[in-house]
């Protein structure tokens, strides 16, 4: 899509705490760039968990159709959920952009979106867009059924376990995150689950289950290297029972995209997926790095539902 004759009015939703408070510290420089480049905008800062989704709703009710998020993958997740969770404006009318300011910036990595504010904002003026699939996940938490929209990768089994641990004790940076992943590996016990996808059923003890729209998660890891953001299919990867030492030895595969070459790891693509636990221990769930809940879990596809400004 070509740039219009006049630039749009942007509703900016910024997380001041992103990357250890970097957004708050650098906001004066970002605002100076916005004005220098001729942006028309208003800005609101998030104050608590899930506040971004509420701010999206307010922006759309006020007539806004161009949303710019400033923050990391967590902020990105909340804003996209907000776009699809509200019922006032069709999500197809919304233009969504992200200025990545997080630790991992995994979703932005899929599109090659720069984290340098000047480079990102200058590219934003072109208003080039792409359509991306969105996932809807239904899950259990505290005995109740909940749902959540997600934009990148959902993880279950060990990934859900890590997601819950990091909610309780967040990582300070990427290196701290990797240390926690290794530390919690010793405490994790595999539980048996059933995965049903497009007419197939697999039952086993799973080390990890990943459902992806885009390729990257966990700070550049590629658990779903087969993911294509606009093909109408989830990328499904699952690892059967693997020793914890083997997991450590296979770490390079997590980053170089060769994970599916391991004999105990399978990759598929599917339009719908259901995961149930077998036995008394539920399988935990996170999406876009945010811990959500547990099995039974169902994934549904919203094809090309999000208009991304590249």
MOGI-V277435 format. One record per pair of residues at least 6 apart in sequence whose ideal C-beta (glycine too) atoms are under 7 Angstrom apart, sorted by the first residue. I is the first residue (numbers start at 1). J is the second residue. D is the distance in whole Angstrom. If there is no record, write none. Layout:
((I & J & D) (I & J & D))
This chain:
((1 & 127 & 6) (1 & 128 & 6) (1 & 129 & 5) (3 & 125 & 7) (3 & 126 & 5) (3 & 127 & 5) (4 & 127 & 7) (7 & 38 & 7) (7 & 39 & 7) (7 & 40 & 6) (7 & 125 & 7) (8 & 66 & 4) (9 & 40 & 5) (9 & 41 & 7) (9 & 66 & 7) (10 & 39 & 6) (10 & 40 & 7) (10 & 41 & 4) (10 & 66 & 5) (10 & 68 & 5) (11 & 42 & 6) (11 & 59 & 4) (11 & 64 & 4) (11 & 66 & 7) (11 & 67 & 5) (12 & 41 & 5) (12 & 42 & 7) (12 & 43 & 4) (12 & 68 & 5) (12 & 70 & 6) (13 & 44 & 6) (13 & 46 & 7) (13 & 52 & 5) (13 & 55 & 5) (13 & 56 & 7) (13 & 67 & 7) (13 & 69 & 5) (13 & 79 & 6) (14 & 23 & 6) (14 & 43 & 6) (14 & 45 & 5) (14 & 70 & 4) (14 & 71 & 6) (15 & 23 & 6) (15 & 46 & 5) (15 & 70 & 7) (15 & 71 & 3) (15 & 75 & 4) (16 & 23 & 5) (16 & 24 & 4) (16 & 45 & 5) (18 & 71 & 4) (18 & 72 & 5) (18 & 75 & 6) (18 & 101 & 5) (18 & 102 & 6) (19 & 72 & 6) (19 & 101 & 5) (19 & 102 & 6) (19 & 103 & 6) (20 & 172 & 7) (22 & 101 & 6) (23 & 70 & 6) (23 & 71 & 6) (23 & 101 & 5) (30 & 117 & 5) (33 & 117 & 6) (33 & 118 & 6) (33 & 121 & 6) (34 & 41 & 6) (34 & 121 & 7) (37 & 121 & 6) (37 & 122 & 7) (37 & 125 & 7) (44 & 55 & 5) (46 & 52 & 5) (46 & 55 & 7) (46 & 75 & 7) (50 & 78 & 6) (52 & 75 & 6) (52 & 78 & 4) (52 & 79 & 5) (52 & 82 & 6) (53 & 78 & 5) (53 & 81 & 5) (53 & 82 & 3) (53 & 85 & 6) (56 & 67 & 6) (56 & 79 & 6) (56 & 82 & 3) (56 & 83 & 6) (56 & 86 & 7) (57 & 82 & 6) (57 & 86 & 4) (59 & 67 & 6) (60 & 86 & 6) (60 & 88 & 6) (60 & 89 & 4) (61 & 88 & 6) (65 & 93 & 6) (65 & 94 & 6) (65 & 95 & 6) (66 & 95 & 5) (67 & 79 & 6) (67 & 83 & 7) (67 & 94 & 6) (67 & 96 & 5) (68 & 97 & 5) (68 & 99 & 7) (69 & 75 & 6) (69 & 76 & 6) (69 & 79 & 5) (69 & 98 & 5) (70 & 99 & 5) (70 & 101 & 6) (71 & 101 & 5) (71 & 102 & 6) (72 & 101 & 6) (72 & 102 & 2) (72 & 103 & 6) (72 & 104 & 7) (72 & 105 & 7) (73 & 102 & 5) (73 & 104 & 6) (73 & 105 & 7) (73 & 106 & 6) (73 & 107 & 6) (73 & 152 & 7) (73 & 288 & 6) (73 & 289 & 5) (74 & 289 & 6) (74 & 290 & 6) (76 & 98 & 5) (76 & 107 & 5) (76 & 151 & 6) (76 & 288 & 7) (77 & 150 & 6) (77 & 151 & 6) (77 & 288 & 4) (77 & 290 & 6) (80 & 96 & 7) (80 & 149 & 6) (80 & 151 & 4) (80 & 306 & 7) (81 & 148 & 6) (81 & 149 & 5) (83 & 91 & 5) (83 & 94 & 5) (83 & 96 & 6) (84 & 91 & 5) (84 & 134 & 6) (84 & 149 & 4) (85 & 149 & 6) (91 & 305 & 6) (91 & 306 & 7) (92 & 307 & 7) (94 & 307 & 6) (95 & 129 & 7) (95 & 307 & 5) (95 & 309 & 5) (96 & 306 & 6) (96 & 307 & 6) (96 & 308 & 6) (96 & 309 & 7) (97 & 124 & 6) (97 & 309 & 4) (98 & 108 & 6) (98 & 113 & 7) (99 & 117 & 6) (99 & 120 & 5) (100 & 108 & 4) (100 & 113 & 6) (100 & 115 & 5) (101 & 115 & 7) (103 & 173 & 6) (103 & 174 & 5) (103 & 219 & 7) (104 & 174 & 7) (104 & 218 & 7) (104 & 219 & 4) (105 & 115 & 6) (106 & 152 & 6) (106 & 216 & 4) (106 & 217 & 5) (106 & 219 & 7) (106 & 220 & 7) (107 & 151 & 6) (107 & 152 & 5) (107 & 214 & 6) (108 & 115 & 7) (109 & 216 & 5) (109 & 220 & 7) (110 & 214 & 4) (110 & 215 & 6) (110 & 216 & 6) (110 & 229 & 6) (111 & 308 & 7) (111 & 310 & 6) (113 & 120 & 6) (113 & 310 & 7) (114 & 120 & 5) (124 & 309 & 6) (127 & 309 & 6) (128 & 310 & 5) (129 & 307 & 5) (129 & 308 & 6) (129 & 309 & 6) (129 & 310 & 7) (130 & 230 & 7) (130 & 308 & 5) (130 & 310 & 6) (131 & 230 & 6) (131 & 304 & 4) (131 & 306 & 7) (131 & 307 & 6) (132 & 213 & 7) (132 & 229 & 5) (132 & 230 & 6) (132 & 304 & 7) (132 & 306 & 5) (132 & 308 & 5) (133 & 213 & 5) (133 & 229 & 6) (133 & 230 & 6) (133 & 232 & 6) (133 & 301 & 6) (133 & 302 & 7) (133 & 303 & 5) (133 & 304 & 6) (133 & 305 & 7) (134 & 149 & 6) (134 & 151 & 6) (134 & 302 & 4) (134 & 305 & 4) (134 & 306 & 5) (135 & 149 & 7) (135 & 150 & 5) (135 & 154 & 7) (135 & 211 & 7) (135 & 213 & 6) (135 & 234 & 7) (135 & 299 & 6) (135 & 301 & 7) (136 & 147 & 6) (136 & 149 & 6) (136 & 300 & 5) (136 & 302 & 6) (137 & 147 & 7) (137 & 148 & 5) (137 & 150 & 6) (137 & 154 & 6) (137 & 287 & 6) (137 & 297 & 6) (137 & 299 & 5) (138 & 145 & 6) (138 & 147 & 5) (138 & 297 & 7) (138 & 298 & 5) (139 & 146 & 6) (139 & 285 & 5) (139 & 292 & 5) (139 & 293 & 4) (139 & 294 & 7) (139 & 297 & 5) (140 & 293 & 5) (140 & 294 & 5) (140 & 295 & 7) (140 & 296 & 6) (141 & 292 & 7) (141 & 293 & 3) (141 & 294 & 7) (146 & 293 & 6) (148 & 287 & 6) (148 & 292 & 6) (150 & 287 & 4) (150 & 288 & 5) (151 & 213 & 7) (151 & 288 & 6) (151 & 306 & 7) (152 & 213 & 6) (152 & 214 & 5) (152 & 217 & 6) (152 & 288 & 5) (153 & 210 & 6) (153 & 212 & 4) (153 & 214 & 7) (153 & 217 & 4) (153 & 223 & 7) (153 & 224 & 6) (153 & 288 & 7) (154 & 211 & 5) (154 & 285 & 7) (154 & 286 & 7) (154 & 287 & 4) (155 & 163 & 7) (155 & 208 & 7) (155 & 210 & 5) (155 & 217 & 7) (155 & 286 & 5) (156 & 209 & 4) (156 & 275 & 6) (156 & 283 & 5) (156 & 284 & 7) (156 & 285 & 5) (156 & 297 & 7) (157 & 206 & 5) (157 & 207 & 6) (157 & 208 & 5) (157 & 209 & 5) (157 & 283 & 6) (158 & 188 & 5) (158 & 207 & 6) (158 & 208 & 5) (159 & 208 & 5) (159 & 210 & 7) (159 & 286 & 6) (160 & 283 & 7) (160 & 284 & 3) (160 & 285 & 5) (160 & 286 & 5) (160 & 291 & 7) (161 & 184 & 7) (161 & 188 & 5) (161 & 284 & 5) (162 & 181 & 6) (162 & 184 & 6) (163 & 284 & 7) (163 & 286 & 3) (163 & 289 & 7) (163 & 290 & 7) (163 & 291 & 4) (164 & 284 & 6) (164 & 291 & 5) (165 & 180 & 7) (165 & 184 & 5) (166 & 180 & 7) (167 & 291 & 4) (171 & 177 & 4) (171 & 180 & 6) (174 & 219 & 5) (177 & 219 & 6) (185 & 244 & 5) (185 & 247 & 6) (186 & 244 & 7) (190 & 205 & 4) (190 & 206 & 7) (190 & 207 & 6) (190 & 241 & 6) (191 & 205 & 7) (191 & 277 & 6) (191 & 279 & 7) (191 & 281 & 4) (191 & 283 & 6) (192 & 203 & 7) (192 & 204 & 7) (192 & 205 & 5) (192 & 278 & 4) (192 & 279 & 6) (193 & 206 & 6) (193 & 275 & 6) (193 & 276 & 7) (193 & 277 & 5) (193 & 278 & 6) (193 & 283 & 5) (193 & 295 & 7) (194 & 201 & 6) (194 & 203 & 5) (194 & 276 & 5) (194 & 278 & 6) (195 & 202 & 5) (195 & 209 & 7) (195 & 238 & 6) (195 & 273 & 7) (195 & 275 & 5) (196 & 274 & 4) (197 & 236 & 6) (197 & 268 & 6) (197 & 270 & 4) (197 & 272 & 7) (197 & 273 & 5) (198 & 270 & 4) (198 & 271 & 6) (198 & 272 & 7) (203 & 278 & 6) (204 & 240 & 5) (204 & 241 & 7) (205 & 240 & 7) (205 & 241 & 4) (206 & 238 & 5) (206 & 239 & 6) (206 & 240 & 6) (207 & 239 & 4) (207 & 241 & 7) (207 & 242 & 5) (207 & 247 & 7) (208 & 223 & 7) (208 & 238 & 7) (208 & 239 & 5) (209 & 238 & 5) (209 & 275 & 6) (210 & 223 & 4) (210 & 224 & 5) (210 & 237 & 5) (211 & 234 & 5) (211 & 236 & 6) (211 & 273 & 6) (211 & 299 & 5) (212 & 224 & 3) (212 & 227 & 4) (212 & 234 & 7) (212 & 235 & 4) (213 & 227 & 6) (213 & 229 & 6) (213 & 234 & 7) (214 & 227 & 6) (214 & 229 & 5) (215 & 222 & 5) (215 & 224 & 6) (215 & 225 & 6) (215 & 227 & 5) (216 & 222 & 6) (217 & 223 & 6) (220 & 255 & 6) (221 & 254 & 4) (221 & 255 & 6) (222 & 254 & 7) (222 & 255 & 7) (222 & 257 & 5) (222 & 259 & 7) (223 & 237 & 5) (223 & 254 & 7) (223 & 259 & 6) (224 & 235 & 4) (224 & 237 & 5) (225 & 257 & 4) (225 & 259 & 7) (225 & 260 & 7) (226 & 235 & 5) (226 & 267 & 5) (226 & 269 & 6) (227 & 235 & 4) (230 & 304 & 6) (232 & 271 & 7) (232 & 301 & 6) (232 & 303 & 4) (233 & 269 & 4) (233 & 270 & 6) (233 & 271 & 6) (234 & 269 & 7) (234 & 270 & 5) (234 & 273 & 6) (234 & 299 & 6) (234 & 301 & 6) (235 & 267 & 7) (235 & 269 & 6) (236 & 267 & 7) (236 & 268 & 4) (236 & 269 & 7) (236 & 270 & 5) (236 & 273 & 6) (237 & 259 & 7) (237 & 260 & 7) (237 & 265 & 7) (237 & 267 & 5) (238 & 266 & 6) (239 & 264 & 6) (239 & 265 & 5) (240 & 264 & 5) (242 & 264 & 6) (250 & 262 & 6) (253 & 259 & 5) (253 & 262 & 6) (259 & 265 & 6) (260 & 267 & 4) (271 & 301 & 5) (272 & 299 & 6) (272 & 300 & 6) (272 & 301 & 7) (273 & 299 & 4) (274 & 296 & 7) (274 & 298 & 5) (275 & 283 & 6) (275 & 295 & 6) (275 & 296 & 7) (275 & 297 & 5) (276 & 295 & 5) (276 & 296 & 5) (277 & 283 & 5) (277 & 295 & 4) (282 & 294 & 4) (282 & 295 & 5) (283 & 294 & 6) (283 & 295 & 5) (284 & 294 & 5) (285 & 292 & 5) (285 & 293 & 6) (285 & 294 & 6) (285 & 297 & 5) (286 & 292 & 6))
